[in-house]
Amino acid sequence: MDVPIVKTVPGVAHAGLVPSATGRAMDRRAFLRALGAGSATIGVLLTGCDLAGPRPAAGSAAPAAASSDVIRSATPAAAAAPSNVIRLSSVVIPQESRLYDHLLPEFERRTGYRVQVTTAQDVYGPARAGKFDIVLSHYQHEGVSAFVQEGFGEWPRLVFSSPGAVIGPPSDPAGIRGVTDVVEAFRRIGRAGTPFVVNDIDGLRYVGEVIWRAANVSTSGDWYVDKGTKGPDAMRAAAQAGGYTMWGLVPFFRLQQQGKLPLEPLLTGDQLLKSVMVTIVVSAQKVDGINTTGARSLQQYLLEAETQAKIRTFRMAGIAEQVWWPAAHDNEKAIMGRP
């Protein structure tokens, strides 16, 4: 398991604390207290209400943490964070690629919030315990479904995707360089009988099976190497065999920066290879101490057209390949508003 890494984006002033870059004015709990209403009837009436209001001017006070006005589960909150802090639990690769350094300073400057980023493999367990306000992970992450279905998280919102790649030796014995159709690339690898090492990560294994079936290529024979190797081990096995494999571009480039392998991405453009990521706001109705207003503000910022454009133009240092693609356009259109 990855050791959690906590990061706060530096160089941003936090003198003014404002509620939300999205224009959400008052969360439901604060609204109930302002009305002096504790009845279940008002709580039910507000369930479908949109409490969004105009964006506050910079320098106004951030929303204070509030006690719960609804019945919660027994899940306790972790130590409460300051009201101007948004605790983001994230999988590793956006941080590894420095995408957060590219996106978050503008959000912090605009809102006065401070985003505390923690990266780890297990992003949903700590969120259940009240240690985070918002989670970002691959949509196919094993914790997503249970987290939302059990009421710990709001509806997932697609924010960006990262391309995967067919990776092989620079000599490219199967001749797939320049091919844009991954199915055709796999046909060429199969016909050449060049070793292909399965990267035994759940999502990639499934994608590989889809591609092989579409290519109508038999995977029997010594050239198809399926020994349960994953991630860096699969890359090293492919390099040793002088063959091909698949992986995400960001982790592959990070591995190459640590120690060069005789491999390079040869095909990246096919839509089958992309892996989409989502944000999920932790439910304040399930876990105490959640900065719901801040979390929704950060989520909405990531969905904005301006932010999506920044994602489109981002490049990793020293890497010309596109490693992140906007994905917010596949969400429900009503939540994105007008640019």
C-alpha positions in Angstrom: 0.0 0.0 0.0 1.2 3.5 -0.8 2.3 5.6 2.1 -0.1 8.6 2.3 1.4 11.9 1.1 -0.1 15.1 2.4 0.4 18.2 0.2 -0.8 21.8 0.5 -0.4 23.9 -2.6 2.1 26.6 -1.7 2.3 30.2 -2.6 -1.3 31.2 -2.2 -2.6 33.9 0.1 -5.4 32.8 2.4 -6.4 36.1 4.1 -9.9 36.1 2.8 -12.0 33.0 3.3 -15.0 32.7 1.0 -17.7 30.0 1.0 -17.7 28.6 -2.6 -16.4 29.3 -6.0 -19.6 27.7 -7.3 -22.0 30.2 -5.8 -23.4 27.9 -3.1 -24.2 30.3 -0.4 -25.4 28.5 2.7 -25.4 24.8 3.4 -28.6 23.1 4.6 -27.5 22.8 8.2 -26.7 26.4 8.5 -29.9 27.3 6.8 -31.9 25.2 9.3 -30.3 26.9 12.2 -30.9 30.3 10.8 -34.6 29.5 10.6 -34.5 28.1 14.0 -36.1 25.0 12.6 -35.3 21.5 13.9 -38.4 19.7 12.7 -38.2 16.8 10.3 -40.8 18.5 8.2 -38.5 21.4 7.1 -35.7 18.9 6.6 -37.9 17.0 4.2 -39.0 20.1 2.4 -35.4 21.2 1.8 -34.3 17.8 0.4 -35.0 18.9 -3.2 -34.1 22.6 -2.8 -31.3 24.3 -4.7 -29.7 26.6 -2.1 -27.2 28.0 -4.6 -26.9 31.8 -4.6 -24.6 34.4 -6.2 -20.9 34.0 -5.7 -19.7 36.1 -2.7 -17.1 38.8 -3.1 -13.5 37.9 -2.2 -12.7 38.6 1.4 -16.0 37.4 2.9 -15.9 34.9 5.6 -15.8 31.2 4.9 -18.6 29.1 6.3 -18.0 27.8 9.8 -18.3 24.2 10.7 -21.8 23.3 11.9 -23.3 20.6 14.0 -25.6 18.1 12.3 -29.3 18.8 12.0 -30.1 15.3 10.6 -29.8 11.8 12.0 -26.5 10.3 11.1 -24.9 6.9 11.2 -22.6 6.0 14.0 -19.5 7.0 11.9 -17.5 9.4 14.0 -15.7 12.4 12.5 -11.9 12.6 12.5 -10.3 15.7 14.1 -12.0 18.7 12.6 -10.1 20.6 10.1 -10.2 24.5 9.9 -13.2 25.8 8.1 -11.0 27.2 5.3 -9.4 23.8 4.6 -10.7 21.3 2.0 -9.3 17.8 2.6 -8.9 15.9 -0.7 -8.2 12.2 -0.8 -6.7 11.3 -4.2 -5.2 8.4 -6.1 -1.5 9.0 -6.8 -1.2 9.8 -10.5 -2.7 13.4 -10.6 -0.2 14.4 -8.0 2.7 12.5 -9.6 2.0 14.3 -12.9 1.9 17.7 -11.1 -1.7 18.3 -12.3 -2.8 19.6 -9.0 0.0 22.2 -9.0 -1.4 23.4 -12.3 -5.0 23.6 -11.2 -5.3 24.3 -7.4 -3.5 27.6 -6.9 -6.1 29.4 -9.0 -8.9 27.8 -7.0 -7.2 28.8 -3.7 -6.6 32.4 -4.9 -10.1 32.8 -6.0 -11.8 31.4 -3.0 -9.5 31.6 0.0 -9.8 27.9 0.7 -6.7 25.8 1.2 -6.7 22.4 -0.4 -4.9 19.7 1.6 -4.1 16.8 -0.8 -3.4 13.3 0.5 -2.6 10.5 -1.9 -2.8 6.8 -1.3 -4.2 3.6 -2.8 -7.0 3.4 -0.2 -8.9 6.6 -0.7 -12.3 5.5 0.4 -11.6 3.9 3.8 -10.3 7.1 5.4 -13.1 9.1 3.8 -15.6 6.8 5.5 -13.9 7.6 8.8 -14.4 11.4 8.3 -10.8 12.2 7.4 -11.6 13.7 4.0 -14.3 16.0 2.5 -13.9 14.9 -1.1 -12.4 11.9 -2.9 -10.9 11.7 -6.4 -10.2 8.3 -8.0 -10.6 6.2 -11.1 -14.3 5.6 -11.8 -13.5 1.8 -11.8 -11.8 2.0 -8.4 -13.0 -0.9 -6.3 -14.3 1.4 -3.6 -16.5 3.7 -5.6 -19.7 1.6 -5.8 -20.0 0.7 -2.2 -19.0 4.2 -1.0 -21.9 5.8 -2.9 -24.5 3.0 -2.5 -24.0 2.9 1.2 -24.6 6.6 1.4 -21.1 7.8 2.2 -20.7 9.8 -1.0 -22.7 12.0 -3.3 -23.1 11.2 -7.0 -19.7 10.8 -8.8 -18.8 13.6 -11.2 -16.5 12.9 -14.1 -13.6 15.4 -14.1 -10.8 14.1 -16.4 -9.4 11.0 -18.0 -5.9 9.8 -18.5 -4.9 7.8 -21.6 -3.4 4.4 -21.5 -0.8 3.2 -24.1 0.4 0.1 -25.9 4.0 0.1 -24.9 6.8 -1.7 -26.8 10.5 -1.7 -27.7 11.8 1.2 -29.9 12.5 -1.4 -32.7 8.8 -2.1 -32.8 9.0 -5.6 -34.4 5.2 -5.8 -35.0 5.2 -2.5 -36.8 2.4 -0.7 -34.7 4.0 2.7 -34.6 1.8 5.2 -36.2 -1.3 3.0 -36.0 -4.3 4.7 -34.4 -6.6 1.7 -34.0 -5.6 -0.4 -31.1 -7.5 -3.4 -32.5 -5.3 -3.3 -35.6 -2.2 -2.9 -33.5 -3.1 -6.1 -31.6 -3.7 -7.9 -34.9 -0.2 -7.0 -35.9 1.3 -8.1 -32.6 -0.5 -11.4 -32.8 0.5 -12.1 -36.4 4.2 -11.2 -35.6 4.1 -13.5 -32.6 6.1 -10.9 -30.6 5.8 -11.3 -26.9 2.9 -9.5 -25.3 3.0 -9.2 -21.5 -0.4 -8.9 -19.7 -0.4 -6.1 -17.2 -2.6 -7.8 -14.6 -4.4 -4.7 -13.4 -8.2 -5.3 -13.3 -9.1 -2.5 -15.7 -6.3 -3.2 -18.2 -7.0 -7.0 -18.2 -10.6 -6.3 -19.2 -9.6 -3.8 -21.9 -7.1 -6.2 -23.2 -9.7 -8.9 -23.5 -12.1 -6.6 -25.3 -9.3 -5.7 -27.8 -8.2 -9.3 -28.4 -11.8 -10.4 -29.0 -12.3 -7.5 -31.4 -9.1 -8.3 -33.2 -10.1 -12.0 -33.4 -6.6 -13.1 -32.5 -5.9 -16.3 -30.6 -3.9 -15.7 -27.4 -2.7 -19.3 -27.2 1.0 -19.8 -27.6 4.2 -18.8 -25.9 4.1 -15.2 -27.2 1.1 -14.3 -25.0 2.6 -13.9 -21.5 0.1 -14.0 -18.7 1.9 -14.5 -15.4 0.2 -12.1 -13.1 2.7 -9.4 -13.3 1.5 -5.8 -12.6 2.6 -2.3 -13.1 6.4 -1.8 -13.0 6.9 -5.6 -13.0 5.0 -6.0 -16.2 7.0 -3.2 -17.8 10.3 -4.9 -16.8 9.0 -8.2 -18.1 8.1 -6.7 -21.5 11.5 -5.0 -21.7 13.3 -8.2 -20.9 11.3 -10.1 -23.5 11.6 -7.4 -26.2 7.9 -7.3 -26.4 4.7 -5.3 -25.8 2.4 -4.5 -22.9 -0.1 -1.8 -21.8 -0.2 0.7 -19.0 -1.3 4.3 -18.2 0.9 7.0 -19.6 1.4 8.9 -16.3 2.7 5.9 -14.3 4.8 4.7 -17.3 6.5 8.1 -17.6 7.1 8.3 -13.9 8.7 4.8 -14.0 10.9 5.9 -16.9 12.0 9.0 -14.9 13.2 6.7 -12.2 15.2 4.4 -14.5 15.1 4.2 -18.2 13.7 1.0 -19.7 14.1 0.1 -23.4 10.4 0.8 -24.0 8.2 3.6 -25.3 4.5 4.4 -25.8 3.7 3.4 -29.4 -0.1 3.9 -29.5 -2.0 6.2 -27.2 -5.0 7.7 -29.1 -7.6 5.0 -29.0 -10.6 5.7 -26.7 -10.5 2.2 -25.4 -7.3 3.0 -23.6 -8.5 5.9 -21.5 -9.3 5.8 -17.8 -11.8 8.3 -16.5 -11.6 9.8 -13.0 -14.3 11.2 -10.8 -14.8 13.3 -7.7 -17.2 12.3 -4.9 -18.2 14.7 -2.2 -18.3 12.9 1.2 -21.9 12.9 2.6 -22.4 15.1 5.6 -25.5 13.1 6.3 -23.4 10.0 6.9 -20.2 11.4 8.4 -19.8 14.3 10.9 -17.3 17.1 10.4 -17.4 17.3 6.6 -16.8 20.6 4.8 -19.5 20.1 2.3 -19.6 23.6 1.0 -15.9 23.6 0.4 -15.9 20.2 -1.2 -18.7 21.1 -3.6 -16.9 24.3 -4.4 -13.8 22.4 -5.4 -15.8 19.9 -7.4 -17.6 22.6 -9.3 -14.3 24.4 -10.0 -13.0 21.2 -11.6 -16.1 21.1 -13.8 -15.9 24.7 -15.1 -15.0 25.2 -18.7 -12.0 27.3 -17.8 -10.6 24.6 -15.6 -11.3 21.9 -18.2 -9.4 24.0 -20.7 -6.4 24.1 -18.3 -6.5 20.3 -18.1 -6.5 20.1 -21.9 -3.4 22.3 -22.2 -1.5 20.7 -19.3 1.8 18.8 -20.0 4.1 16.9 -17.7 7.5 18.5 -17.4 9.7 17.3 -20.3 6.8 15.2 -21.8 5.2 16.2 -25.1 2.4 13.6 -24.9 -1.1 14.6 -23.7 -1.5 12.9 -20.3 -4.9 14.3 -19.1 -8.1 15.0 -21.1 -11.2 16.9 -20.0 -14.2 14.7 -19.1 -16.7 17.0 -17.5 -18.7 17.2 -20.7 -20.0 13.7 -20.0 -21.8 14.8 -16.8 -25.4 15.9 -16.4 -25.4 19.2 -18.2 -27.4 21.0 -15.5 -24.6 20.9 -13.0 -22.1 22.6 -15.3 -23.9 25.9 -15.9 -23.0 28.3 -18.7 -19.3 29.2 -19.3 
